[in-house]
Amino acid sequence: KPFACERFRYPVGTDSACVLSHLDTMDRLVKTLTKTRSTEERQTLVTKLYKAWLEYASELLRHLKAEEKQLIPLVRAYFSPQEVNLIEGRLTALGPKVDPIINPAELR
């Protein structure tokens, strides 16, 4: 359950169910693709995966724009900066650990 539901109702179009559905579709296609041996079937699956990726990218962009326009202002209104920082910290901790591409020391 999204954290912000504690304080306000999500605006229409800002939930991530549709985006997650696209990810599930692509996951199924990739799993099928890795098990398929026929070149013809693989080509068909790659085409389906490509189309699914385009649909996902389009939906993700729409979703992120809706969040930026509607959801983020509500989060800022209903949560203190300290609460937002704690939530952001929890979310970023869930992501992969990455090394910076550019070493800041090399920029000096």
PyMOL CGO cylinders between C-alpha atoms (Angstrom):
from pymol import cmd
from pymol.cgo import CYLINDER

trace = [
    CYLINDER, 0.00, 0.00, 0.00, 1.49, 3.38, -0.98, 0.3, 1, 1, 1, 1, 1, 1,
    CYLINDER, 1.49, 3.38, -0.98, 2.65, 5.43, 2.01, 0.3, 1, 1, 1, 1, 1, 1,
    CYLINDER, 2.65, 5.43, 2.01, 0.71, 8.55, 0.98, 0.3, 1, 1, 1, 1, 1, 1,
    CYLINDER, 0.71, 8.55, 0.98, -2.65, 6.74, 1.28, 0.3, 1, 1, 1, 1, 1, 1,
    CYLINDER, -2.65, 6.74, 1.28, -2.30, 7.35, 5.02, 0.3, 1, 1, 1, 1, 1, 1,
    CYLINDER, -2.30, 7.35, 5.02, -3.01, 11.04, 4.47, 0.3, 1, 1, 1, 1, 1, 1,
    CYLINDER, -3.01, 11.04, 4.47, -4.84, 11.53, 1.18, 0.3, 1, 1, 1, 1, 1, 1,
    CYLINDER, -4.84, 11.53, 1.18, -6.59, 9.71, -1.63, 0.3, 1, 1, 1, 1, 1, 1,
    CYLINDER, -6.59, 9.71, -1.63, -4.47, 9.13, -4.72, 0.3, 1, 1, 1, 1, 1, 1,
    CYLINDER, -4.47, 9.13, -4.72, -5.54, 11.18, -7.73, 0.3, 1, 1, 1, 1, 1, 1,
    CYLINDER, -5.54, 11.18, -7.73, -6.93, 9.20, -10.65, 0.3, 1, 1, 1, 1, 1, 1,
    CYLINDER, -6.93, 9.20, -10.65, -4.19, 8.08, -13.03, 0.3, 1, 1, 1, 1, 1, 1,
    CYLINDER, -4.19, 8.08, -13.03, -1.31, 8.18, -10.56, 0.3, 1, 1, 1, 1, 1, 1,
    CYLINDER, -1.31, 8.18, -10.56, -1.35, 4.59, -9.29, 0.3, 1, 1, 1, 1, 1, 1,
    CYLINDER, -1.35, 4.59, -9.29, 1.25, 2.30, -10.76, 0.3, 1, 1, 1, 1, 1, 1,
    CYLINDER, 1.25, 2.30, -10.76, -0.92, -0.77, -11.50, 0.3, 1, 1, 1, 1, 1, 1,
    CYLINDER, -0.92, -0.77, -11.50, -0.81, -0.29, -15.26, 0.3, 1, 1, 1, 1, 1, 1,
    CYLINDER, -0.81, -0.29, -15.26, 2.96, 0.22, -15.28, 0.3, 1, 1, 1, 1, 1, 1,
    CYLINDER, 2.96, 0.22, -15.28, 3.43, -2.92, -13.17, 0.3, 1, 1, 1, 1, 1, 1,
    CYLINDER, 3.43, -2.92, -13.17, 1.17, -4.85, -15.52, 0.3, 1, 1, 1, 1, 1, 1,
    CYLINDER, 1.17, -4.85, -15.52, 3.43, -3.92, -18.44, 0.3, 1, 1, 1, 1, 1, 1,
    CYLINDER, 3.43, -3.92, -18.44, 6.47, -5.10, -16.47, 0.3, 1, 1, 1, 1, 1, 1,
    CYLINDER, 6.47, -5.10, -16.47, 4.75, -8.43, -15.78, 0.3, 1, 1, 1, 1, 1, 1,
    CYLINDER, 4.75, -8.43, -15.78, 4.01, -8.83, -19.49, 0.3, 1, 1, 1, 1, 1, 1,
    CYLINDER, 4.01, -8.83, -19.49, 7.63, -8.18, -20.44, 0.3, 1, 1, 1, 1, 1, 1,
    CYLINDER, 7.63, -8.18, -20.44, 8.85, -10.54, -17.72, 0.3, 1, 1, 1, 1, 1, 1,
    CYLINDER, 8.85, -10.54, -17.72, 6.67, -13.35, -19.08, 0.3, 1, 1, 1, 1, 1, 1,
    CYLINDER, 6.67, -13.35, -19.08, 7.90, -12.68, -22.63, 0.3, 1, 1, 1, 1, 1, 1,
    CYLINDER, 7.90, -12.68, -22.63, 11.55, -12.76, -21.56, 0.3, 1, 1, 1, 1, 1, 1,
    CYLINDER, 11.55, -12.76, -21.56, 11.07, -15.99, -19.62, 0.3, 1, 1, 1, 1, 1, 1,
    CYLINDER, 11.07, -15.99, -19.62, 9.37, -17.59, -22.61, 0.3, 1, 1, 1, 1, 1, 1,
    CYLINDER, 9.37, -17.59, -22.61, 12.06, -16.27, -24.94, 0.3, 1, 1, 1, 1, 1, 1,
    CYLINDER, 12.06, -16.27, -24.94, 14.85, -17.85, -22.88, 0.3, 1, 1, 1, 1, 1, 1,
    CYLINDER, 14.85, -17.85, -22.88, 13.16, -21.26, -23.13, 0.3, 1, 1, 1, 1, 1, 1,
    CYLINDER, 13.16, -21.26, -23.13, 12.30, -21.10, -26.82, 0.3, 1, 1, 1, 1, 1, 1,
    CYLINDER, 12.30, -21.10, -26.82, 14.58, -22.87, -29.31, 0.3, 1, 1, 1, 1, 1, 1,
    CYLINDER, 14.58, -22.87, -29.31, 12.86, -22.21, -32.63, 0.3, 1, 1, 1, 1, 1, 1,
    CYLINDER, 12.86, -22.21, -32.63, 14.30, -19.24, -34.51, 0.3, 1, 1, 1, 1, 1, 1,
    CYLINDER, 14.30, -19.24, -34.51, 10.88, -18.34, -35.86, 0.3, 1, 1, 1, 1, 1, 1,
    CYLINDER, 10.88, -18.34, -35.86, 9.30, -18.39, -32.40, 0.3, 1, 1, 1, 1, 1, 1,
    CYLINDER, 9.30, -18.39, -32.40, 12.19, -16.35, -30.99, 0.3, 1, 1, 1, 1, 1, 1,
    CYLINDER, 12.19, -16.35, -30.99, 11.73, -13.72, -33.71, 0.3, 1, 1, 1, 1, 1, 1,
    CYLINDER, 11.73, -13.72, -33.71, 8.02, -13.53, -32.94, 0.3, 1, 1, 1, 1, 1, 1,
    CYLINDER, 8.02, -13.53, -32.94, 8.72, -13.18, -29.22, 0.3, 1, 1, 1, 1, 1, 1,
    CYLINDER, 8.72, -13.18, -29.22, 11.35, -10.49, -29.78, 0.3, 1, 1, 1, 1, 1, 1,
    CYLINDER, 11.35, -10.49, -29.78, 8.84, -8.53, -31.85, 0.3, 1, 1, 1, 1, 1, 1,
    CYLINDER, 8.84, -8.53, -31.85, 6.23, -8.91, -29.11, 0.3, 1, 1, 1, 1, 1, 1,
    CYLINDER, 6.23, -8.91, -29.11, 8.80, -7.86, -26.50, 0.3, 1, 1, 1, 1, 1, 1,
    CYLINDER, 8.80, -7.86, -26.50, 9.73, -4.79, -28.53, 0.3, 1, 1, 1, 1, 1, 1,
    CYLINDER, 9.73, -4.79, -28.53, 6.07, -3.77, -28.83, 0.3, 1, 1, 1, 1, 1, 1,
    CYLINDER, 6.07, -3.77, -28.83, 5.54, -4.42, -25.12, 0.3, 1, 1, 1, 1, 1, 1,
    CYLINDER, 5.54, -4.42, -25.12, 8.57, -2.24, -24.34, 0.3, 1, 1, 1, 1, 1, 1,
    CYLINDER, 8.57, -2.24, -24.34, 7.16, 0.62, -26.43, 0.3, 1, 1, 1, 1, 1, 1,
    CYLINDER, 7.16, 0.62, -26.43, 3.81, 0.35, -24.63, 0.3, 1, 1, 1, 1, 1, 1,
    CYLINDER, 3.81, 0.35, -24.63, 5.56, 0.23, -21.25, 0.3, 1, 1, 1, 1, 1, 1,
    CYLINDER, 5.56, 0.23, -21.25, 7.72, 3.26, -22.04, 0.3, 1, 1, 1, 1, 1, 1,
    CYLINDER, 7.72, 3.26, -22.04, 4.68, 5.24, -23.16, 0.3, 1, 1, 1, 1, 1, 1,
    CYLINDER, 4.68, 5.24, -23.16, 2.68, 4.29, -20.06, 0.3, 1, 1, 1, 1, 1, 1,
    CYLINDER, 2.68, 4.29, -20.06, 5.61, 4.97, -17.74, 0.3, 1, 1, 1, 1, 1, 1,
    CYLINDER, 5.61, 4.97, -17.74, 6.08, 8.45, -19.20, 0.3, 1, 1, 1, 1, 1, 1,
    CYLINDER, 6.08, 8.45, -19.20, 2.36, 9.19, -18.82, 0.3, 1, 1, 1, 1, 1, 1,
    CYLINDER, 2.36, 9.19, -18.82, 2.46, 7.86, -15.25, 0.3, 1, 1, 1, 1, 1, 1,
    CYLINDER, 2.46, 7.86, -15.25, 5.54, 9.90, -14.27, 0.3, 1, 1, 1, 1, 1, 1,
    CYLINDER, 5.54, 9.90, -14.27, 4.04, 13.09, -15.71, 0.3, 1, 1, 1, 1, 1, 1,
    CYLINDER, 4.04, 13.09, -15.71, 0.83, 12.48, -13.74, 0.3, 1, 1, 1, 1, 1, 1,
    CYLINDER, 0.83, 12.48, -13.74, 2.84, 11.90, -10.56, 0.3, 1, 1, 1, 1, 1, 1,
    CYLINDER, 2.84, 11.90, -10.56, 4.88, 15.03, -11.13, 0.3, 1, 1, 1, 1, 1, 1,
    CYLINDER, 4.88, 15.03, -11.13, 1.83, 17.16, -11.78, 0.3, 1, 1, 1, 1, 1, 1,
    CYLINDER, 1.83, 17.16, -11.78, -0.61, 15.73, -9.23, 0.3, 1, 1, 1, 1, 1, 1,
    CYLINDER, -0.61, 15.73, -9.23, 1.02, 13.47, -6.66, 0.3, 1, 1, 1, 1, 1, 1,
    CYLINDER, 1.02, 13.47, -6.66, 4.24, 15.26, -5.72, 0.3, 1, 1, 1, 1, 1, 1,
    CYLINDER, 4.24, 15.26, -5.72, 2.47, 18.52, -4.78, 0.3, 1, 1, 1, 1, 1, 1,
    CYLINDER, 2.47, 18.52, -4.78, 0.13, 16.53, -2.52, 0.3, 1, 1, 1, 1, 1, 1,
    CYLINDER, 0.13, 16.53, -2.52, 3.05, 14.74, -0.86, 0.3, 1, 1, 1, 1, 1, 1,
    CYLINDER, 3.05, 14.74, -0.86, 4.71, 18.10, -0.22, 0.3, 1, 1, 1, 1, 1, 1,
    CYLINDER, 4.71, 18.10, -0.22, 1.47, 19.49, 1.24, 0.3, 1, 1, 1, 1, 1, 1,
    CYLINDER, 1.47, 19.49, 1.24, 0.67, 16.53, 3.51, 0.3, 1, 1, 1, 1, 1, 1,
    CYLINDER, 0.67, 16.53, 3.51, 4.16, 15.47, 4.64, 0.3, 1, 1, 1, 1, 1, 1,
    CYLINDER, 4.16, 15.47, 4.64, 6.95, 17.46, 6.26, 0.3, 1, 1, 1, 1, 1, 1,
    CYLINDER, 6.95, 17.46, 6.26, 10.34, 17.67, 4.51, 0.3, 1, 1, 1, 1, 1, 1,
    CYLINDER, 10.34, 17.67, 4.51, 11.76, 15.37, 7.21, 0.3, 1, 1, 1, 1, 1, 1,
    CYLINDER, 11.76, 15.37, 7.21, 9.10, 12.74, 6.53, 0.3, 1, 1, 1, 1, 1, 1,
    CYLINDER, 9.10, 12.74, 6.53, 9.73, 12.96, 2.79, 0.3, 1, 1, 1, 1, 1, 1,
    CYLINDER, 9.73, 12.96, 2.79, 13.48, 12.51, 3.38, 0.3, 1, 1, 1, 1, 1, 1,
    CYLINDER, 13.48, 12.51, 3.38, 12.83, 9.37, 5.46, 0.3, 1, 1, 1, 1, 1, 1,
    CYLINDER, 12.83, 9.37, 5.46, 10.57, 7.92, 2.77, 0.3, 1, 1, 1, 1, 1, 1,
    CYLINDER, 10.57, 7.92, 2.77, 13.06, 8.74, 0.01, 0.3, 1, 1, 1, 1, 1, 1,
    CYLINDER, 13.06, 8.74, 0.01, 15.82, 7.09, 2.04, 0.3, 1, 1, 1, 1, 1, 1,
    CYLINDER, 15.82, 7.09, 2.04, 13.76, 3.90, 2.39, 0.3, 1, 1, 1, 1, 1, 1,
    CYLINDER, 13.76, 3.90, 2.39, 12.95, 3.86, -1.32, 0.3, 1, 1, 1, 1, 1, 1,
    CYLINDER, 12.95, 3.86, -1.32, 16.52, 4.41, -2.48, 0.3, 1, 1, 1, 1, 1, 1,
    CYLINDER, 16.52, 4.41, -2.48, 17.75, 1.71, -0.10, 0.3, 1, 1, 1, 1, 1, 1,
    CYLINDER, 17.75, 1.71, -0.10, 15.57, -0.77, -2.01, 0.3, 1, 1, 1, 1, 1, 1,
    CYLINDER, 15.57, -0.77, -2.01, 17.36, -0.04, -5.29, 0.3, 1, 1, 1, 1, 1, 1,
    CYLINDER, 17.36, -0.04, -5.29, 20.59, -1.52, -6.56, 0.3, 1, 1, 1, 1, 1, 1,
    CYLINDER, 20.59, -1.52, -6.56, 23.90, -0.26, -5.30, 0.3, 1, 1, 1, 1, 1, 1,
    CYLINDER, 23.90, -0.26, -5.30, 25.69, 1.52, -8.12, 0.3, 1, 1, 1, 1, 1, 1,
    CYLINDER, 25.69, 1.52, -8.12, 29.14, 3.01, -8.45, 0.3, 1, 1, 1, 1, 1, 1,
    CYLINDER, 29.14, 3.01, -8.45, 29.34, 6.54, -9.81, 0.3, 1, 1, 1, 1, 1, 1,
    CYLINDER, 29.34, 6.54, -9.81, 30.30, 6.64, -13.46, 0.3, 1, 1, 1, 1, 1, 1,
    CYLINDER, 30.30, 6.64, -13.46, 32.53, 9.64, -12.90, 0.3, 1, 1, 1, 1, 1, 1,
    CYLINDER, 32.53, 9.64, -12.90, 34.89, 9.81, -9.98, 0.3, 1, 1, 1, 1, 1, 1,
    CYLINDER, 34.89, 9.81, -9.98, 34.38, 13.31, -8.50, 0.3, 1, 1, 1, 1, 1, 1,
    CYLINDER, 34.38, 13.31, -8.50, 38.09, 13.44, -7.60, 0.3, 1, 1, 1, 1, 1, 1,
    CYLINDER, 38.09, 13.44, -7.60, 38.94, 13.18, -11.31, 0.3, 1, 1, 1, 1, 1, 1,
    CYLINDER, 38.94, 13.18, -11.31, 37.04, 16.40, -12.00, 0.3, 1, 1, 1, 1, 1, 1,
    CYLINDER, 37.04, 16.40, -12.00, 39.46, 18.51, -9.97, 0.3, 1, 1, 1, 1, 1, 1,
]
cmd.load_cgo(trace, "trace")
